[in-house]
């Protein structure tokens, strides 16, 4: 915009135009500019993607790279088409694990955060344990869960849950704690009770922060489920990756990675959609920080 | 929140200084030998020290002083939102021991809920008090109209300017027709023209409703323009330095600000602030 104005100042072609005509022209220019921006937002990443894929295909063929090292994209696509039922079935299994683990982390994490916020003694007891528990790599716990709960669904759900629930706790507690004191003063002067203050003011005030945690957690839940399948699975995309790896079926490996990527993006979009429903008007999101809970 | 009752035993009876303004009438809001001490890392800080003053019903009373003189604390105590460390506050002879709900409060920041529209923010007050919805909404529209916000009722706070947000906050403080309005530097964050307009709006609203207004400010002309009386506070610890009766005809007009009477009051307050070292000319 600034650039366009600068140009017109230099060359000064507008002298013969009336101010209304200049306005009309600026309006057209702006609309053109905006639609150009919208197209660019889609076109640029897609074009880059296509470019990389073409380069990959050409490179692999030109240098005659064996397909167990790097299969050409065309072969990956062919594999997906050939094994679509296998890929879809395993995607479904992993999705169920992710969703169960994620829902569990919400069901446990949000009330835990309420407790941390409401009872300082509880916060002092639980928070240090919670934080130190995060130092344990969840990947290292997975074998233990395998011993305890076998090869079924449960250990994968548990790994997903363990990895996903911490950000929810922290961001929810931080969101509840970070509120202008004046809002609470106002509620008191209105005679609003504690419960009503919580649901009418404090909770909606915390929603942006809560959703920040929920969005981090959904990506972590994906990692957790796949790790669970790596360690001891009988189905799922993680399991499929291990099998493909064992049989040097690199095209299937890539097919699994693509399925995981699409799944991850779709789940994230789902949470964003839920956020959009919960907070139709998102202005300044409260930033979730560990400090505002512990401090 | 700590209860204030424990202070009652320490209460001493002191002559009420404020009674000199109108001794016959019992004050509406009364501070008696009020002190407030904050515990800080550097030891206790005395924010308010021995404040005794009474506010008459329907009086527009301003409290003016430098930053940190405890005037905001005084308002919070008057609202029952902070306990006093010593002394007491009463409203119509009743001691305050809990947050008062018979007030409207306007803070320096509008403190609007971002997820509610202008109307929704005003209606929060009505919802909290379980007022009749239709009647409250009519009143809300009246108020929005009276502060020039017609057509903005469905806008969200982030779509409004700072001045408009503060107007919404004022409407929210008035929808339940409170007998007392408490304002804590309500125009402090606004530009000069918006301030002038809001000062005029507040004068008109006060004139129509005849509420008892406690107005905290650090603007000398604003205090003189609006008030029946101005209390000038000393720097920390906050004490009452001087109580000045503003004997100017109402309604006051912008042009009146240039009259010798008006500037005389300004001068009087400035001289006080100069004498206390709040302002220094050299």
HADDOCK unambig.tbl for C-alpha pairs under 7 A between the chains (distance, minus, plus):
assign (segid A and resid 182 and name CA) (segid B and resid 111 and name CA) 6.67 0.50 0.50
assign (segid A and resid 183 and name CA) (segid B and resid 111 and name CA) 6.14 0.50 0.50
assign (segid A and resid 185 and name CA) (segid B and resid 81 and name CA) 6.79 0.50 0.50
assign (segid A and resid 188 and name CA) (segid B and resid 99 and name CA) 6.27 0.50 0.50
assign (segid A and resid 189 and name CA) (segid B and resid 99 and name CA) 5.90 0.50 0.50
assign (segid A and resid 189 and name CA) (segid B and resid 100 and name CA) 5.70 0.50 0.50
assign (segid A and resid 189 and name CA) (segid B and resid 101 and name CA) 4.70 0.50 0.50
assign (segid A and resid 189 and name CA) (segid B and resid 103 and name CA) 6.94 0.50 0.50
assign (segid A and resid 190 and name CA) (segid B and resid 101 and name CA) 5.54 0.50 0.50
assign (segid A and resid 190 and name CA) (segid B and resid 125 and name CA) 6.03 0.50 0.50
assign (segid A and resid 190 and name CA) (segid B and resid 128 and name CA) 6.00 0.50 0.50
assign (segid A and resid 190 and name CA) (segid B and resid 129 and name CA) 6.59 0.50 0.50
assign (segid A and resid 191 and name CA) (segid B and resid 101 and name CA) 5.71 0.50 0.50
assign (segid A and resid 191 and name CA) (segid B and resid 128 and name CA) 6.50 0.50 0.50
assign (segid A and resid 191 and name CA) (segid B and resid 129 and name CA) 6.77 0.50 0.50
assign (segid A and resid 192 and name CA) (segid B and resid 128 and name CA) 5.27 0.50 0.50
assign (segid A and resid 281 and name CA) (segid B and resid 115 and name CA) 6.34 0.50 0.50
assign (segid A and resid 283 and name CA) (segid B and resid 158 and name CA) 7.00 0.50 0.50
